[in-house]
Amino acid sequence: MPEEVAARAQVGHIELEDGTILEGHFFGAAGSAEGEVVFNTGMVGYVESLTDPSYRGQILVLTYPLIGNYGVPSPTDAPDRFESDRIQVRGLVVADYIPNSDHWEAAMTLGEWMAGEGIVGLSGVDTRLLTRRLRSEGTMLGRILPGPSDGERPPFEVADPNATDLVAEVTCRDAMTLGGADAAGPHIVVVDCGCKRSIVRELLARDCRVTIVPYDHDMEGIDCDGVLISNGPGDPAMCQTTANHVATLLDRRRPVPVAGICLGCQIMAIAAGATTFKLPYGHRSQNQPCHEVGTDRYVITSQNHGYAVDPDGLPDGWAVWYTNLSDGTVEGIRHSKRPFMAVQFHPEGSPGPTDTRSFFDMFLGVVRRG
């Protein structure tokens, strides 16, 4: 792709709100991008990560040094590698971009894919320094600009994407049903706050009939066997509309089983009366260790979130289910008597381990018991 090759000849730089500036060369599309700068420490899975709606509004820094070496498959031939129908990040920053991909599934290079979707990439950046700065100072706003790092640049004015309704940008517009009326399993309604496709695939693989509804869908009188609140981008405090609808489910006299994943966990906590807070630099990796409270069970999980539930605000009946072994934060909540459960990590993996895929079986077991 000529425009992608031309981009690699151009110099650009990334600037953080604290004044940190690092230079590199463009790949993908050449141009400008701005947003919240976050890092992911996974070694593989860039296709899944880039298409994850939870990254909406963010510039993603990948800490693994070699990125692009296995290319990008065709969405038609390998649909399970894509978590949405487009790249969701605003920009990508890597140490070394590999333009010559070599993999039997590869239909295009990473740079060609990004150029085709107008997504800016910056290579040759000291991502170790950048990551250490984000870890020590916390997640920051930033921007990618063309030109050398010592050139003139406009004043730093980057809007915080977390102050906007990012979920409204990634939700479905209309309800849709998958799996068919003849599916032998239960009917699950998925509230789409930016749902990864692999979550839906896990439900379909268990023979569920799945109805996907927008984030602001009215839950009053909804007819289904269970409800799952999906992952999604941004600050959960911006999801009050969804939380209000979920609260109507939690307050039912005869409750329908409700589960949440990632942002869905935070929304359920807010709906129950708890609060959330922003983590210093988030959890974005494929090797996050978690402990199931009250047991000797430990699991390695895939995570992608920048906020967490405050355990002190959980009302009576609710308890912490999982905690993160690295920082002690909440990674799951559940109700002691009612059929409500949620996890902060991604049991579907994609990318990452599937040690906790049994979460879906546990939820559906509760659904089947009524």
C-alpha positions in Angstrom: 0.0 0.0 0.0 1.8 3.2 -1.2 0.4 5.5 1.5 1.6 3.1 4.2 5.1 3.0 2.8 5.1 6.8 2.5 4.0 7.1 6.1 7.1 5.1 7.3 9.3 7.8 5.8 7.8 10.5 7.9 8.9 11.6 11.4 6.4 12.1 14.2 6.3 12.4 17.9 4.1 11.7 20.9 3.6 14.3 23.6 2.2 13.7 27.1 0.4 16.3 29.2 3.4 16.4 31.6 5.6 17.6 28.8 7.3 14.3 27.9 8.1 14.1 24.2 9.3 11.1 22.3 10.1 10.9 18.6 9.5 8.1 16.1 8.4 7.3 12.6 4.9 6.9 11.3 3.4 3.6 10.1 -0.2 3.0 9.2 -1.6 6.5 8.5 0.5 9.6 9.0 -1.1 12.5 10.9 -2.4 13.5 14.3 -4.2 11.7 17.1 -5.1 12.6 20.6 -6.6 10.8 23.6 -5.9 9.1 26.9 -2.5 7.3 26.6 -2.5 3.8 28.1 -0.2 0.8 27.9 -0.8 -3.0 27.4 1.9 -5.5 28.3 0.6 -8.4 26.2 3.1 -10.2 23.9 0.4 -11.1 21.2 -3.2 -10.2 20.4 -2.8 -6.8 18.8 -5.7 -7.5 16.3 -8.0 -8.4 19.2 -6.9 -5.4 21.2 -7.1 -2.8 18.5 -10.7 -3.9 17.7 -11.8 -4.0 21.4 -14.3 -1.2 21.9 -13.0 -0.7 25.4 -10.0 1.1 23.9 -12.3 3.8 22.3 -10.8 7.3 22.9 -7.3 6.0 23.7 -3.8 6.0 22.3 -2.5 2.5 23.0 1.2 1.8 23.8 2.3 -1.8 23.3 5.3 -2.7 25.5 6.3 -5.9 23.7 9.1 -4.7 21.4 8.2 -6.4 18.1 4.8 -5.7 16.7 3.3 -6.6 13.4 5.4 -9.8 12.7 2.3 -12.0 12.2 0.3 -9.5 10.2 -3.5 -9.2 10.1 -5.9 -11.9 8.9 -8.9 -11.4 6.8 -12.1 -10.7 8.9 -13.9 -13.1 6.6 -11.4 -16.0 7.0 -10.7 -15.4 10.7 -13.7 -13.6 12.2 -12.8 -14.8 15.7 -9.7 -12.6 15.8 -11.8 -9.4 15.5 -13.7 -7.9 18.5 -15.7 -5.4 16.4 -16.0 -4.2 12.9 -13.3 -1.6 13.0 -10.1 -0.4 14.8 -11.2 1.4 18.0 -8.0 3.0 19.2 -7.1 6.5 18.2 -3.5 5.7 17.7 -0.9 3.0 18.3 2.7 3.5 19.7 5.3 0.7 19.4 9.0 0.2 19.8 9.6 -1.7 16.5 7.0 -2.1 13.8 7.7 -5.2 11.6 6.4 -4.4 8.0 7.2 -7.8 6.6 4.7 -10.1 8.3 5.0 -13.8 8.0 2.0 -16.0 9.0 -0.2 -18.4 7.2 -3.3 -16.4 8.2 -1.9 -13.0 7.2 -3.9 -11.2 4.5 -2.3 -7.8 5.1 0.3 -6.1 7.2 -0.6 -4.3 10.4 0.4 -1.0 8.7 -1.8 -1.6 5.7 -4.8 -2.4 7.9 -4.3 0.8 10.0 -3.7 2.9 6.9 -6.9 1.6 5.4 -8.8 2.8 8.4 -7.0 6.0 8.9 -5.4 5.1 12.2 -2.0 6.7 13.1 0.9 4.5 14.2 4.2 5.6 15.7 7.2 3.3 15.7 10.8 3.6 17.0 9.6 5.1 20.3 11.3 4.3 23.6 8.2 2.5 24.9 10.0 1.4 28.1 10.6 5.1 29.1 7.0 5.9 28.1 5.5 3.1 30.1 7.6 3.9 33.1 6.4 7.5 33.0 2.8 6.3 32.8 3.3 3.9 35.7 5.0 6.5 37.9 2.8 9.5 37.1 -0.4 7.7 36.2 -2.4 7.6 32.9 -2.1 10.9 31.0 -3.7 12.6 28.1 -1.4 12.8 25.0 -1.2 13.5 21.3 0.7 12.2 18.3 1.9 15.0 16.0 3.8 15.0 12.7 7.3 16.4 12.5 10.4 16.2 14.7 10.2 16.5 18.4 12.2 19.8 18.5 9.8 21.5 16.1 7.1 24.0 16.8 3.8 22.6 18.0 0.4 24.1 18.9 -0.5 24.6 22.6 -1.4 21.3 24.4 -5.2 21.2 24.4 -6.4 17.6 24.5 -10.0 16.9 25.6 -10.4 14.0 28.1 -12.3 11.3 26.3 -13.6 10.0 29.7 -15.6 13.1 30.1 -17.7 12.1 27.1 -20.3 9.4 26.5 -17.9 6.9 24.8 -20.4 4.0 25.3 -22.9 5.8 23.0 -20.3 5.8 20.3 -19.8 2.0 20.3 -23.2 0.6 21.2 -25.4 -1.1 18.6 -28.2 1.2 17.2 -31.0 -1.4 17.2 -31.7 -4.7 19.0 -30.7 -7.9 17.1 -31.1 -11.6 17.9 -28.6 -14.3 17.2 -28.8 -18.0 17.6 -32.4 -18.5 16.3 -35.6 -19.3 18.1 -34.7 -23.1 18.0 -31.6 -22.7 20.2 -31.8 -25.2 23.0 -30.2 -23.0 25.6 -31.6 -20.0 27.5 -32.5 -16.6 26.0 -29.8 -14.1 27.2 -30.1 -10.4 26.6 -26.7 -8.7 26.2 -26.6 -5.0 27.0 -24.1 -3.6 24.5 -21.9 -1.0 26.2 -19.2 -1.8 23.6 -19.5 -5.6 23.7 -16.6 -7.7 22.5 -17.8 -10.2 19.9 -16.0 -13.0 21.7 -18.4 -12.6 24.7 -21.4 -13.2 22.3 -19.5 -16.1 20.7 -19.1 -17.8 24.2 -22.9 -17.6 24.7 -23.7 -18.9 21.2 -21.2 -21.8 21.7 -23.4 -22.8 24.7 -26.5 -22.9 22.4 -28.0 -19.7 23.8 -30.3 -17.4 21.9 -28.7 -14.0 22.3 -30.5 -10.7 21.9 -28.2 -7.7 21.8 -29.7 -4.4 22.9 -28.3 -0.8 23.0 -26.8 0.5 26.3 -29.9 2.7 26.9 -32.5 0.0 26.4 -35.3 0.1 28.9 -35.2 -3.0 31.1 -38.7 -2.6 32.5 -40.7 -5.7 31.7 -37.9 -7.3 29.6 -38.7 -10.9 28.8 -35.6 -13.2 28.9 -33.9 -15.9 31.0 -30.9 -13.8 31.9 -29.1 -10.4 31.3 -25.4 -9.8 30.7 -24.0 -6.3 30.9 -21.0 -6.1 28.6 -17.6 -4.5 28.7 -17.1 -1.0 27.2 -15.0 2.2 27.2 -14.6 5.1 29.5 -15.6 6.2 33.0 -18.5 4.1 34.5 -19.8 7.3 36.1 -20.8 8.4 32.6 -23.1 5.3 32.3 -25.8 6.4 34.7 -28.6 5.8 32.2 -27.5 2.1 31.9 -27.0 1.9 35.7 -30.6 3.2 36.2 -32.0 0.5 33.9 -29.9 -2.2 35.5 -31.2 -1.0 39.0 -34.7 -1.9 37.9 -33.5 -5.4 37.2 -31.8 -5.7 40.6 -34.9 -4.4 42.4 -37.3 -6.9 40.9 -39.2 -8.9 43.4 -38.6 -12.0 41.3 -35.2 -11.2 39.8 -33.9 -12.3 36.5 -30.2 -13.5 36.7 -27.8 -10.7 35.8 -24.1 -10.9 35.0 -21.5 -8.2 34.2 -18.1 -8.2 32.6 -15.5 -5.4 32.9 -17.5 -2.1 32.6 -20.6 -4.3 33.2 -19.2 -5.1 36.6 -18.8 -1.4 37.4 -22.3 -0.6 36.1 -23.8 -3.3 38.3 -21.9 -1.9 41.3 -23.2 1.6 40.6 -26.8 0.2 40.1 -26.5 -1.5 43.5 -25.5 1.7 45.2 -21.7 1.5 45.2 -19.1 3.8 43.6 -16.1 3.4 41.4 -12.7 5.2 41.2 -9.9 5.6 38.6 -6.9 3.4 38.9 -3.4 5.1 38.6 -2.6 3.4 35.3 -5.2 0.6 34.9 -4.9 -3.1 34.3 -4.2 -3.9 30.6 -2.5 -7.2 30.1 -3.0 -10.9 29.7 -1.4 -12.1 32.9 -3.3 -10.5 35.8 -3.3 -12.8 38.8 -6.6 -12.9 40.8 -7.8 -14.6 43.9 -11.3 -16.0 44.5 -12.1 -14.7 48.0 -12.6 -17.3 50.6 -11.0 -20.1 48.6 -7.5 -21.4 47.6 -8.3 -20.7 44.0 -6.0 -18.4 42.0 -6.5 -17.6 38.3 -4.5 -15.7 35.6 -6.8 -13.3 33.7 -7.0 -11.0 30.7 -7.9 -7.5 31.7 -8.5 -4.1 30.1 -9.9 -1.5 32.5 -8.9 1.8 34.0 -11.5 2.0 36.8 -12.4 -0.2 39.7 -15.2 -0.8 42.2 -14.8 0.7 45.7 -15.5 -2.3 48.0 -16.4 0.0 51.0 -19.5 1.2 49.1 -21.0 -2.2 48.4 -24.4 -2.5 50.1 -25.7 -5.3 52.3 -25.9 -8.6 50.5 -23.1 -7.8 48.1 -19.6 -9.1 48.6 -16.2 -9.0 46.9 -15.8 -12.1 44.8 -12.3 -11.8 43.3 -9.4 -9.5 44.1 -6.3 -8.6 42.1 -3.1 -10.0 43.7 -1.0 -7.2 42.4 -2.8 -4.2 44.0 -5.7 -5.7 46.0 -8.4 -4.0 43.9 -11.8 -5.6 43.3 -12.0 -8.0 40.3 -15.4 -9.4 40.9 -18.6 -9.0 43.0 -21.7 -11.1 43.6 -24.8 -11.1 45.7 -25.2 -13.6 48.6 -28.8 -14.4 48.0 -29.9 -13.1 44.6 -28.7 -14.3 41.2 -26.3 -11.4 40.5 -22.6 -11.8 39.7 -19.9 -9.8 37.8 -16.2 -9.9 37.1 -13.8 -7.1 36.2 -11.6 -9.4 34.1 -12.4 -10.9 30.7 -13.4 -14.6 31.1 -13.5 -14.9 27.3 -9.8 -13.9 27.0 -9.3 -12.9 23.4 -6.5 -12.1 23.7 -5.3 -14.0 26.7 -6.0 -17.0 28.9 -9.3 -18.7 29.2 -8.8 -20.0 32.8 -12.1 -18.3 33.9 -14.2 -19.2 30.9 -16.3 -21.2 33.4 -17.8 -17.9 34.4 -20.2 -18.3 31.5 -21.1 -21.9 32.6 -21.7 -20.7 36.2 -23.9 -17.8 35.0 -25.9 -20.1 32.7 -26.2 -22.7 35.5 -27.9 -20.0 37.6 -30.1 -19.1 34.7 -31.2 -22.7 34.2 -32.1 -23.1 37.9 -34.4 -20.1 37.5 
